[in-house]
Structure formats: structure tokens, C-alpha cells
Amino acid sequence: MAHTAVPWFLRYGLRVCLLSQGCLAWYANAPPTSPPAVAMRFFLTTSVLAIALISISSADDRRKLFEETIRPTLVRKCYSCHSQKAGKKEGGLLLDSRSAIRKGGEQGPAVVPGKPEQSLLLVAIGYQNEDLQMPPDRALPEHTVRAFRDWVAAGAWDPRETPAPASEIVNPSDPVAGKSHWAFQPLQQQQLPVVRDAGWPWMPIDHYVLHRLEQRELHPVSDASRLTLLKRLCLQITGLPPTAEQLKAFPGDIADDATERLVDELLATPQFGERWGRHWLDLARYADSNGLDENFLFREAWRYRNWVIDAVNRDLPYPEFLEHQIAGDLLPFDSIEQRDQQRIAAGFMVIGPKVLLGNSPDERIMDVADEQLDTIGRAVLGQTPGCARCHD
């Protein structure tokens, strides 16, 4: 476990105090108007002023840390379940005032100033205990967890005398507050977590895997055998077990590029597009019928399925992949074949559960448009805009 370096202002302040204590004994017996005494008075005065300025700066840093990171995180992630104004006190814990967060809940104090190892809040947000992980839906970013740990270690400065006002409680259905969700934040370059076994990671993502293992005092398993690696690659890339030829050749191939060559070979097979195209077809709600009460058959749906498989196999750029499916019938074309392929791609908008009977023509048009928009939102944005039809 890496230790936290002592801040420069603490090191400086301690040295000044120790030096001052050593000089005071001499200063008490020195003539008040002697040059050494005058110099000593100047030294002590400037030292006290320096320490005062350092204290002010330190207080400003504590205030900035709390107001820019600690309080906003508590408001967004905790107040909806642990505040008086929200009317919830899950686990007997309130987090909306200084006294409440230090008192804690049923399991003990949430924050013990100056003692991170005794603060249950840090255990929860650090995901160190499988039975105590908060927020329950997703761990906080590493830099936020570090900020909370620094905050507690520095004394947990907290100006909140009273519980939070109702205006501070985040309503999950508030669209303005919803913009603060992690998924809508701009991408940032993150610092890789520090790991004890620095030789284990092969690539950046390995640092995160190993960091979580080391947090739980676990060790990575040994490297897979060549045969196991072969099976995993074949099943992941093509969905099929290795062939007899692959079983014979790969385990004994110890060349540096053996794995690379195997992956390239698997990516070049038509089965690659069949396996990975299915992931998109699931999002596109692909089926050979509309799936509702009347269950009308889509006799030509297979053409769209094959178009997706072919697009994956020939590595069609993602912008074109989307454009052809959403507006393929409206795009310009240079040949009849190109026109037909673009129209087949637009089958994305045609398939799926469509209500085709029982409603007025106008309502039927709106039902189809609603289903199409909802599918685009789910598949491309990871959102459910169809909910807004009733919950706007």
C-alpha cells in the first residue's frame, strides 16, 4: 500500500515550530535591544505570519475539495436514499449533515475524521466489501474515491450544520440533473491505478483488473495453456470450436506471432460476421415475423440479416453502417445494385414488432414511428426515448 507524502506546508510548519522552540530559550535571556534579539523577533514574527498564511491556504484547499467534489457527489449519489428531505434513512444512515455523517448508521460511523481505515463510507465507496458497496448501481470513479480518502485523512472538513435543503436533493427524473450522469460526461484521460505487481499488466486495462484483485487480496490465475487459448479464441471470434487442423497446429506453434496469425485467420472466416452480426441483430430486434398477435411474416427479412453479416465481415465503417440502415432508401446511388443494397439495409426500420391492424391510419403511422425511434435510441444511444411517449 503506497503511503501518502506529507504535504510541503506541514513539513515547513513543523520545522519552523521546532526551530522556534530551540531559539526561545536563548531569546528569553538575551538583552531586548541587542542585534541578535532584534533578529530573533523578526524571525519569530515572520514565522508566525508564514504559518498563518499556510493555515489559510490549507483551509481554502479543504473548502475547495469539499465544495467541488465531496458535497456534489453526496448530493448526486447519496442524498436520494440517505437524507431527511428525501424521507429516506436506509441502514439508519443520514449523510446530509456533519453530525449525521459522523454518527453513521446501523453499522457504525460513516466518517471518522483523520482515520480513513475506520470510516465505513470509504469501505462502501471503495467496493472493498461485497456486502457493503455504494452506490449500489456502479462504483464511483477512482479519482473521486481518492478525493474522499484525502478528505477524511485531512480531518473531513464539513461546514454542513443542518440537513440539506430540499432544492439540493437530486430528483432521478429531473432532466437537468440527469445531465450529470457519468454516461454524459466528456471522455477524459484517466491515470492508471497503481498496482503492486507492476510486471503483470500487458496493456492499460490490465491495471484496472489487477487493481481490483489486489484490493481484495486476490492473485491472478496463471496464464492459460495453448490449447485453452485456442478454444477461447475460436469460441469468442466465430462461436465454433477449433477444427482438427487448428488443434494439431496451434499448441505446438511457439512463434511470437502465432496468436496474431490465428486471430487474423478467424477474423477472415464468414463465421466471424455470423457470430458478431448477431449482437447487432439482437439490438435491431431482428425476426422473420413482426411477433405481435397477428404475427405477420416478413418474407424478405433474411436479406437484411445477410446484409448485416456481410457488413461485419467486410468491416464497413460504423458511420456508413448506421447511415445505410436509418436512411438507406434516401441515399444517392451510382448503380441499381448499390440502390438495392441500401434499401435492404433500411430493412432495419421495417422489421420489428409493428402494430399493423386495429388502429386508425393516423395512429398506426405514429405507432410505427414511435417503435422506430425507440429502437434507434436503444441501439445507438443506449437510451429508451419510447418512454417519453407517456412520461415526458
C-alpha positions as CSV (number, residue, x, y, z in Angstrom):
1,M,0.0,0.0,0.0
2,A,1.6,3.3,-1.1
3,H,1.9,5.9,1.7
4,T,0.7,9.5,1.2
5,A,3.5,12.0,1.2
6,V,3.4,14.7,3.9
7,P,2.3,18.0,2.3
8,W,5.1,20.6,1.9
9,F,3.3,23.1,4.1
10,L,3.2,20.6,7.0
11,R,6.9,19.8,6.7
12,Y,7.7,23.5,6.6
13,G,5.5,24.4,9.5
14,L,6.9,21.6,11.7
15,R,10.5,22.7,11.0
16,V,9.6,26.3,11.9
17,C,8.0,25.3,15.2
18,L,10.9,23.0,16.2
19,L,13.4,25.7,15.3
20,S,11.4,28.3,17.2
21,Q,11.3,26.2,20.4
22,G,15.1,25.8,20.3
23,C,15.6,29.5,20.0
24,L,13.1,30.7,22.6
25,A,15.2,29.5,25.5
26,W,18.1,31.7,24.3
27,Y,15.8,34.6,23.4
28,A,14.4,34.8,26.9
29,N,17.8,35.6,28.4
30,A,19.1,38.0,25.6
31,P,19.1,41.8,26.0
32,P,16.0,43.1,24.3
33,T,17.9,45.7,22.2
34,S,20.8,43.5,21.2
35,P,21.1,42.8,17.4
36,P,20.5,39.1,17.9
37,A,17.4,39.7,19.9
38,V,16.0,42.1,17.2
39,A,16.8,39.5,14.5
40,M,15.1,36.8,16.6
41,R,12.0,38.9,17.0
42,F,11.9,39.4,13.2
43,F,12.4,35.7,12.6
44,L,9.6,34.7,15.0
45,T,7.2,37.3,13.7
46,T,7.7,36.3,10.0
47,S,7.5,32.6,11.0
48,V,4.1,33.1,12.7
49,L,2.9,35.0,9.7
50,A,4.1,32.3,7.4
51,I,2.3,29.6,9.4
52,A,-0.9,31.7,9.5
53,L,-0.8,32.1,5.7
54,I,-0.2,28.4,5.3
55,S,-3.2,27.7,7.5
56,I,-5.3,30.0,5.4
57,S,-4.2,28.3,2.2
58,S,-4.8,24.9,3.8
59,A,-8.3,25.9,4.8
60,D,-9.0,27.1,1.3
61,D,-7.9,23.8,-0.1
62,R,-10.1,21.9,2.3
63,R,-13.1,24.1,1.4
64,K,-12.4,23.7,-2.4
65,L,-12.2,19.9,-2.0
66,F,-15.4,19.7,-0.2
67,E,-17.4,22.1,-2.3
68,E,-16.1,20.9,-5.7
69,T,-16.0,17.1,-5.1
70,I,-17.4,15.8,-1.8
71,R,-20.7,17.8,-1.5
72,P,-21.7,17.4,-5.2
73,T,-21.0,13.6,-5.0
74,L,-23.0,13.2,-1.9
75,V,-25.9,15.2,-3.4
76,R,-25.9,13.3,-6.7
77,K,-25.2,9.8,-5.4
78,C,-26.3,9.5,-1.8
79,Y,-29.0,12.0,-0.8
80,S,-31.8,10.3,-2.6
81,C,-31.5,7.4,0.0
82,H,-29.7,9.0,2.9
83,S,-31.2,12.4,3.7
84,Q,-34.0,13.9,5.8
85,K,-35.5,15.9,2.9
86,A,-35.8,12.8,0.8
87,G,-37.5,11.0,3.6
88,K,-35.2,8.0,3.5
89,K,-32.7,6.7,6.0
90,E,-31.6,3.4,4.6
91,G,-29.5,1.4,7.0
92,G,-30.2,4.1,9.7
93,L,-27.7,6.4,7.9
94,L,-28.1,10.0,7.0
95,L,-25.4,11.8,5.1
96,D,-26.8,15.3,4.7
97,S,-25.1,17.0,7.7
98,R,-21.8,16.9,9.5
99,S,-23.2,15.4,12.7
100,A,-25.1,12.7,10.8
101,I,-22.3,11.5,8.6
102,R,-20.0,11.2,11.6
103,K,-22.6,9.5,13.7
104,G,-23.2,6.9,10.9
105,G,-25.9,4.2,10.8
106,E,-26.6,0.7,12.0
107,Q,-23.0,-0.5,11.2
108,G,-21.1,2.4,12.8
109,P,-19.7,5.8,12.0
110,A,-19.6,6.6,8.3
111,V,-16.7,9.1,8.7
112,V,-14.1,9.2,11.4
113,P,-12.1,12.4,10.8
114,G,-8.4,11.7,10.3
115,K,-8.9,7.9,10.3
116,P,-9.8,6.6,6.8
117,E,-9.3,3.0,7.8
118,Q,-12.2,3.3,10.4
119,S,-14.5,5.2,8.1
120,L,-17.3,2.9,6.7
121,L,-18.1,5.4,3.9
122,L,-14.7,4.7,2.4
123,V,-15.2,1.0,2.7
124,A,-18.5,1.3,0.8
125,I,-17.4,3.6,-2.0
126,G,-14.1,1.7,-2.4
127,Y,-16.1,-1.5,-3.1
128,Q,-13.8,-3.3,-0.6
129,N,-16.6,-5.4,0.9
130,E,-19.0,-7.4,-1.3
131,D,-21.8,-6.8,1.3
132,L,-21.2,-3.1,1.5
133,Q,-20.9,-1.4,-1.9
134,M,-22.2,2.1,-2.5
135,P,-23.6,3.5,-4.8
136,P,-25.2,0.1,-5.4
137,D,-25.5,0.5,-9.2
138,R,-22.0,1.5,-10.1
139,A,-18.7,2.3,-8.3
140,L,-17.5,5.9,-8.2
141,P,-14.6,6.8,-10.4
142,E,-11.2,6.1,-8.9
143,H,-10.3,9.8,-8.6
144,T,-13.5,10.5,-6.7
145,V,-12.7,7.7,-4.2
146,R,-9.2,9.1,-3.7
147,A,-10.7,12.6,-3.1
148,F,-13.0,11.2,-0.4
149,R,-10.0,9.3,1.2
150,D,-7.9,12.5,1.2
151,W,-10.8,14.4,2.6
152,V,-11.2,12.0,5.6
153,A,-7.5,11.8,6.1
154,A,-7.2,15.6,6.3
155,G,-9.9,15.8,9.0
156,A,-13.2,15.6,7.0
157,W,-13.8,19.4,6.9
158,D,-17.5,19.8,6.7
159,P,-19.5,23.1,7.1
160,R,-22.9,21.5,7.0
161,E,-24.5,22.4,10.3
162,T,-28.1,21.4,9.2
163,P,-29.5,18.8,6.8
164,A,-29.6,19.7,3.1
165,P,-32.5,21.8,1.8
166,A,-35.0,20.1,-0.5
167,S,-33.6,22.0,-3.5
168,E,-30.4,20.1,-3.1
169,I,-31.9,16.7,-3.4
170,V,-31.5,15.3,-6.9
171,N,-34.7,14.0,-8.4
172,P,-33.8,11.0,-10.6
173,S,-36.4,12.1,-13.2
174,D,-35.1,15.7,-13.4
175,P,-33.7,16.1,-17.0
176,V,-31.3,18.8,-15.9
177,A,-29.9,16.8,-13.0
178,G,-29.8,13.8,-15.3
179,K,-27.2,15.5,-17.4
180,S,-24.7,15.0,-14.6
181,H,-24.9,11.2,-15.1
182,W,-21.5,9.7,-15.8
183,A,-22.5,8.5,-19.3
184,F,-23.0,12.1,-20.4
185,Q,-19.6,13.4,-19.3
186,P,-16.9,14.1,-21.8
187,L,-14.2,11.5,-22.1
188,Q,-11.1,12.2,-20.1
189,Q,-7.6,10.7,-19.9
190,Q,-7.5,8.7,-16.6
191,Q,-4.5,8.0,-14.6
192,L,-3.9,4.2,-14.4
193,P,-4.3,2.8,-10.9
194,V,-1.2,1.9,-9.0
195,V,-0.6,-1.9,-8.7
196,R,1.9,-3.8,-6.6
197,D,2.7,-6.4,-9.3
198,A,3.8,-3.9,-12.0
199,G,5.1,-6.7,-14.2
200,W,1.7,-8.4,-14.6
201,P,-0.2,-5.9,-16.8
202,W,0.3,-6.3,-20.6
203,M,-2.0,-3.3,-21.5
204,P,-3.7,-0.4,-19.7
205,I,-6.9,-2.3,-19.0
206,D,-4.9,-4.9,-17.1
207,H,-4.1,-2.3,-14.5
208,Y,-7.7,-1.9,-13.6
209,V,-8.3,-5.7,-13.4
210,L,-5.2,-6.2,-11.2
211,H,-6.0,-3.2,-9.0
212,R,-9.4,-4.6,-8.1
213,L,-7.9,-8.1,-7.4
214,E,-5.3,-6.6,-5.2
215,Q,-7.9,-4.6,-3.3
216,R,-9.5,-7.9,-2.3
217,E,-6.1,-9.6,-1.7
218,L,-6.6,-11.9,-4.7
219,H,-4.0,-13.0,-7.2
220,P,-4.4,-13.5,-10.9
221,V,-4.6,-17.1,-12.1
222,S,-1.7,-18.5,-14.2
223,D,-1.7,-18.0,-18.0
224,A,-4.0,-20.2,-20.0
225,S,-2.4,-23.2,-21.8
226,R,-2.1,-23.0,-25.6
227,L,-5.0,-25.4,-26.0
228,T,-7.2,-23.4,-23.7
229,L,-6.2,-20.2,-25.5
230,L,-7.1,-21.8,-28.9
231,K,-10.5,-22.8,-27.7
232,R,-11.3,-19.4,-26.2
233,L,-10.3,-17.5,-29.3
234,C,-12.3,-19.8,-31.6
235,L,-15.4,-19.6,-29.5
236,Q,-15.2,-15.9,-28.9
237,I,-14.5,-14.9,-32.6
238,T,-16.5,-17.5,-34.5
239,G,-18.7,-19.2,-32.0
240,L,-17.4,-22.5,-33.1
241,P,-14.9,-25.0,-31.5
242,P,-11.4,-25.3,-33.2
243,T,-11.0,-27.5,-36.2
244,A,-8.9,-30.7,-36.1
245,E,-6.2,-28.8,-38.1
246,Q,-6.1,-26.0,-35.6
247,L,-6.0,-28.4,-32.7
248,K,-3.0,-30.0,-34.3
249,A,-1.1,-26.9,-35.4
250,F,-1.6,-24.2,-32.8
251,P,-0.5,-25.8,-29.5
252,G,2.9,-26.5,-30.9
253,D,3.4,-23.2,-32.7
254,I,5.5,-21.1,-30.3
255,A,6.3,-18.3,-32.7
256,D,5.9,-14.8,-31.4
257,D,3.2,-14.0,-33.9
258,A,1.3,-17.4,-33.6
259,T,-1.6,-15.9,-31.7
260,E,-1.8,-12.9,-34.1
261,R,-1.9,-15.2,-37.1
262,L,-4.7,-17.3,-35.6
263,V,-6.8,-14.3,-34.8
264,D,-6.4,-12.9,-38.4
265,E,-7.3,-16.3,-39.7
266,L,-10.5,-16.4,-37.6
267,L,-11.5,-12.8,-38.5
268,A,-11.3,-13.8,-42.2
269,T,-13.9,-16.5,-41.8
270,P,-17.6,-15.9,-42.7
271,Q,-18.5,-17.3,-39.2
272,F,-17.0,-14.2,-37.6
273,G,-19.7,-12.0,-39.2
274,E,-22.4,-14.5,-38.4
275,R,-21.4,-14.6,-34.7
276,W,-20.8,-10.9,-34.1
277,G,-23.5,-9.7,-36.5
278,R,-26.0,-11.4,-34.2
279,H,-25.2,-8.9,-31.5
280,W,-26.4,-6.1,-33.7
281,L,-29.4,-8.1,-35.0
282,D,-30.5,-8.5,-31.3
283,L,-30.4,-4.7,-30.9
284,A,-32.2,-4.3,-34.3
285,R,-35.0,-6.7,-32.9
286,Y,-34.5,-9.0,-35.9
287,A,-37.0,-11.7,-36.5
288,D,-38.8,-13.3,-39.5
289,S,-42.2,-12.0,-38.3
290,N,-43.5,-9.0,-36.5
291,G,-44.1,-11.0,-33.3
292,L,-47.4,-9.5,-32.3
293,D,-50.9,-11.1,-32.2
294,E,-51.2,-11.3,-35.9
295,N,-47.5,-12.3,-36.3
296,F,-47.2,-11.3,-39.9
297,L,-44.4,-13.0,-41.8
298,F,-41.5,-10.9,-43.1
299,R,-40.7,-13.0,-46.1
300,E,-37.6,-10.9,-47.2
301,A,-36.2,-10.2,-43.7
302,W,-33.3,-12.7,-44.4
303,R,-31.9,-10.2,-46.9
304,Y,-31.4,-7.6,-44.1
305,R,-29.9,-10.3,-41.9
306,N,-27.4,-11.2,-44.6
307,W,-26.6,-7.6,-45.2
308,V,-25.6,-7.1,-41.6
309,I,-23.4,-10.3,-41.6
310,D,-21.7,-9.1,-44.8
311,A,-21.2,-5.6,-43.4
312,V,-19.4,-7.0,-40.3
313,N,-17.3,-9.3,-42.4
314,R,-16.1,-6.6,-44.7
315,D,-15.6,-4.2,-41.8
316,L,-18.0,-1.5,-43.1
317,P,-17.2,1.8,-41.3
318,Y,-19.6,2.4,-38.4
319,P,-21.0,5.7,-39.7
320,E,-21.9,4.1,-43.0
321,F,-23.3,1.1,-41.2
322,L,-25.7,3.3,-39.3
323,E,-26.5,5.7,-42.2
324,H,-27.4,2.9,-44.6
325,Q,-29.8,1.3,-42.0
326,I,-31.5,4.5,-41.0
327,A,-31.8,6.3,-44.4
328,G,-30.6,3.8,-47.0
329,D,-33.7,4.3,-49.2
330,L,-33.0,8.1,-49.3
331,L,-29.3,8.0,-50.1
332,P,-27.9,8.7,-53.7
333,F,-26.6,5.7,-55.6
334,D,-24.4,5.0,-58.7
335,S,-25.9,1.7,-59.7
336,I,-29.0,-0.4,-59.4
337,E,-27.1,-2.9,-57.3
338,Q,-26.0,-0.1,-54.9
339,R,-29.6,1.2,-54.6
340,D,-30.9,-2.3,-53.8
341,Q,-28.2,-2.9,-51.1
342,Q,-29.0,0.4,-49.5
343,R,-32.7,-0.3,-49.5
344,I,-32.1,-3.7,-48.0
345,A,-30.0,-2.1,-45.2
346,A,-33.0,0.2,-44.5
347,G,-34.9,-3.0,-43.5
348,F,-33.7,-2.1,-40.0
349,M,-36.6,0.4,-40.0
350,V,-39.1,-2.1,-41.3
351,I,-38.6,-5.2,-39.2
352,G,-39.6,-5.5,-35.6
353,P,-42.9,-5.5,-33.7
354,K,-45.2,-3.3,-35.7
355,V,-48.9,-2.8,-34.9
356,L,-50.4,-3.1,-38.4
357,L,-54.1,-3.8,-37.6
358,G,-56.9,-2.4,-35.4
359,N,-56.0,1.3,-35.2
360,S,-56.8,4.3,-37.2
361,P,-54.4,5.0,-40.1
362,D,-53.0,8.1,-38.3
363,E,-52.5,6.3,-35.1
364,R,-50.9,3.4,-36.9
365,I,-48.4,5.7,-38.5
366,M,-47.5,7.2,-35.2
367,D,-47.1,3.7,-33.6
368,V,-44.7,2.7,-36.3
369,A,-42.7,5.9,-36.0
370,D,-42.6,5.6,-32.2
371,E,-41.3,2.0,-32.4
372,Q,-38.6,3.0,-35.0
373,L,-37.4,6.0,-32.9
374,D,-37.3,3.9,-29.7
375,T,-35.3,1.2,-31.5
376,I,-32.7,3.8,-32.8
377,G,-32.5,5.2,-29.3
378,R,-31.9,1.9,-27.6
379,A,-29.5,0.5,-30.3
380,V,-27.4,3.6,-30.9
381,L,-27.7,5.8,-27.8
382,G,-28.4,3.3,-25.1
383,Q,-31.5,5.2,-24.0
384,T,-35.2,4.5,-24.1
385,P,-36.9,7.5,-25.8
386,G,-40.1,5.5,-26.2
387,C,-40.7,6.0,-22.5
388,A,-41.2,9.8,-23.2
389,R,-44.4,9.0,-25.1
390,C,-46.2,8.6,-21.8
391,H,-43.6,10.0,-19.3
392,D,-42.5,13.4,-20.7
